[in-house]
Amino acid sequence: MIVNAAMSVDGKIALPGGRAVRLSNEEDSRRVHRLRAKADAILVGIGTVLADDPKLTVKPEYARGRNPLRVVLDSDGKTPAEAHVLDGTVPTLVVTSVACERVFPHAEVLRLGDEEVDLGRLLDHLAKRGVRTVLVEGGSTVIWSFLRHGLADELKVFVSSQILGGRSAPTLVGGEGVTSVADSTRLRLDRTRRLGDGVLLEYSVMR
Ligand SMILES: NC(=O)c1ccc[n+]([C@@H]2O[C@H](COP(=O)([O-])OP(=O)(O)OC[C@H]3O[C@@H](n4cnc5c(N)ncnc54)[C@H](OP(=O)(O)O)[C@@H]3O)[C@@H](O)[C@H]2O)c1
């Protein structure tokens, strides 16, 4: 499992209130699309779909390769019908709780878990259908969930040379957070790379 995101120097991944902002530069966008082309699935949470309406596809001007499966964690089935992920151009899986009855014309629905989506069962399901590399692209809450459950192997963070500030701007990792430093997620810094006017930090997540 690879977690990938772009943040400002002050750790924000969006504007105050969660409004979307482009933080990747051209060099980073090329890297992200190449990473997508090598993944079997790209996963985001419903918060990201509602804020960013991402296409989650491989842009031909950046990378060559097939489009991975798109996976959306959406317990209550709130993905808007007009969202790009439901445009029918790429196989898409919307994962809801068992209680959700909504059907999506252009996406497969998998119903798992009582409240939030059960990530362990989701990853088992994906592995059975040959999905090995999942690229987790956010947002803040989903990244927290993957780290908290020890499900992320790698973390790649592009740091753009900007400061956004704002108490309500989401940071790279949200959720409840840890209550003691002993519970923090430990990372091993594998590589740093300058990408244009920003920097890419690549970590392995320690188990
Ligand atoms: N800069 C970047 O690289 C980047 C990338 C992506 C997003 N973003 C930003 O991130 C923000 C969105 O982040 P967010 O934290 O609000 O939303 P999010 O992480 O995209 O989605 C979180 C939602 O997913 C659903 N979910 C279902 N099962 C889950 C599980 N097991 N674990 C976690 N979530 C689960 C929950 O909603 P339900 O209970 O309704 O299912 C949860 O509230 C936006 O501001 C967006 O612009 C930035």
The ligand as a MOL file (V3000), in Angstrom:
LIG
                    3D

  0  0  0     0  0            999 V3000
M  V30 BEGIN CTAB
M  V30 COUNTS 48 52 0 0 0
M  V30 BEGIN ATOM
M  V30 1 N -3.0850 17.5780 -1.3780 0
M  V30 2 C -3.4190 16.3180 -1.5670 0
M  V30 3 O -2.5750 15.4870 -1.9480 0
M  V30 4 C -4.8280 15.8860 -1.3310 0
M  V30 5 C -5.2560 14.6420 -1.8050 0
M  V30 6 C -6.5570 14.2380 -1.5470 0
M  V30 7 C -7.4060 15.0520 -0.8230 0
M  V30 8 N -6.9790 16.2520 -0.3770 0 CHG=1
M  V30 9 C -7.8580 17.1000 0.4450 0
M  V30 10 O -8.2850 16.3300 1.5460 0
M  V30 11 C -9.5630 16.8070 1.9710 0
M  V30 12 C -10.4840 15.6120 2.1480 0
M  V30 13 O -10.0500 14.8600 3.2570 0
M  V30 14 P -11.1050 14.3900 4.3400 0
M  V30 15 O -10.3370 13.9380 5.5080 0
M  V30 16 O -12.1380 15.4400 4.5250 0 CHG=-1
M  V30 17 O -11.8480 13.2140 3.5970 0
M  V30 18 P -11.3110 11.8170 3.0040 0
M  V30 19 O -10.1990 11.2970 3.7970 0
M  V30 20 O -11.1620 11.9500 1.5380 0
M  V30 21 O -12.6080 10.9060 3.2300 0
M  V30 22 C -12.9530 10.5620 4.5510 0
M  V30 23 C -14.2900 9.8920 4.5700 0
M  V30 24 O -14.2250 8.5970 3.9510 0
M  V30 25 C -15.2150 7.7840 4.5150 0
M  V30 26 N -14.6820 6.5130 4.9900 0
M  V30 27 C -15.3390 5.3380 4.9070 0
M  V30 28 N -14.6320 4.3670 5.4430 0
M  V30 29 C -13.4960 4.9240 5.8990 0
M  V30 30 C -12.3870 4.3810 6.6040 0
M  V30 31 N -12.2800 3.0910 6.9050 0
M  V30 32 N -11.4040 5.2290 6.9430 0
M  V30 33 C -11.4740 6.5510 6.6420 0
M  V30 34 N -12.5060 7.1000 5.9970 0
M  V30 35 C -13.5250 6.3010 5.6190 0
M  V30 36 C -15.7890 8.5540 5.7200 0
M  V30 37 O -16.9950 9.1960 5.3010 0
M  V30 38 P -18.3820 8.3880 5.3980 0
M  V30 39 O -18.5510 8.0480 6.8580 0
M  V30 40 O -19.3740 9.3110 4.8520 0
M  V30 41 O -18.1660 7.1770 4.5670 0
M  V30 42 C -14.7450 9.5990 5.9680 0
M  V30 43 O -15.2430 10.7640 6.5970 0
M  V30 44 C -10.0480 17.7700 0.9290 0
M  V30 45 O -9.8670 19.0750 1.4340 0
M  V30 46 C -9.1190 17.5160 -0.2500 0
M  V30 47 O -8.9340 18.6930 -1.0270 0
M  V30 48 C -5.7080 16.6900 -0.6320 0
M  V30 END ATOM
M  V30 BEGIN BOND
M  V30 1 1 1 2
M  V30 2 2 2 3
M  V30 3 1 2 4
M  V30 4 1 4 5
M  V30 5 2 4 48
M  V30 6 2 5 6
M  V30 7 1 6 7
M  V30 8 2 7 8
M  V30 9 1 8 9
M  V30 10 1 8 48
M  V30 11 1 9 10
M  V30 12 1 9 46
M  V30 13 1 10 11
M  V30 14 1 11 12
M  V30 15 1 11 44
M  V30 16 1 12 13
M  V30 17 1 13 14
M  V30 18 2 14 15
M  V30 19 1 14 16
M  V30 20 1 14 17
M  V30 21 1 17 18
M  V30 22 2 18 19
M  V30 23 1 18 20
M  V30 24 1 18 21
M  V30 25 1 21 22
M  V30 26 1 22 23
M  V30 27 1 23 24
M  V30 28 1 23 42
M  V30 29 1 24 25
M  V30 30 1 25 26
M  V30 31 1 25 36
M  V30 32 1 26 27
M  V30 33 1 26 35
M  V30 34 2 27 28
M  V30 35 1 28 29
M  V30 36 1 29 30
M  V30 37 2 29 35
M  V30 38 1 30 31
M  V30 39 2 30 32
M  V30 40 1 32 33
M  V30 41 2 33 34
M  V30 42 1 34 35
M  V30 43 1 36 37
M  V30 44 1 36 42
M  V30 45 1 37 38
M  V30 46 2 38 39
M  V30 47 1 38 40
M  V30 48 1 38 41
M  V30 49 1 42 43
M  V30 50 1 44 45
M  V30 51 1 44 46
M  V30 52 1 46 47
M  V30 END BOND
M  V30 END CTAB
M  END
